[in-house]
Amino acid sequence: MFSLFGKKSKEGENDIVSIAKGRMFPLEEVKDEVFSKKMMGEGVAFELGEDQVCAPASGELTALFPTGHAFGIRRKDGVELLVHIGIDTVELSGEGFTIQAKQGDKVKAGDPIVKVDRALVSGKGYDLSTMLLVTDPKDKDIQFTGYGEIEKGVKIG
């Protein structure tokens, strides 16, 4: 693929991929108004089918909460994405979350970022709906496709 300026760009370097195996569904179905009313941005949600949560895009890991419940990535084109694992899971103070990367890391789409002990977290009564949000689209029109059952790493935007 070539840009208008003749500079070669990598195919798919700005792709957004599924963060985990599971079920992808619209944000409007999330049982938390901050997400369902898109107060933090457009995006999609996942019902996790596995414990591993991966980077949704290639870029820099610009934020990684010490509790492991959320992380942010800035793509090379400046678009900023946020993954928020569960609703109110910050209250667990990191219990059930194993961080597998560090803030400032350069990551590739599909790289492991956080491992979640889904049994522990849901056993404590937390909703594990996991949101993938576009917090700064940099004037790009980002559309998500593929609601329903999905595999990790599949292009969704």
Buried (B, 14 or more C-beta within 10 A) or exposed (E): EEEEEEEEEEEEBBBBBBBBBBBBBEBEEBEBEEBBEBEBBBBBBBBBBBBBBBBBBBBBBBBBBEBBBBBBBBBBEEBBBBBBBBBEBBEBEBEBBEBBBEBEBEBEBBBBBBBBBBEBBBEEEBBBBBBBBBBBBEEEEBEBEEBEEBEBBBEBB
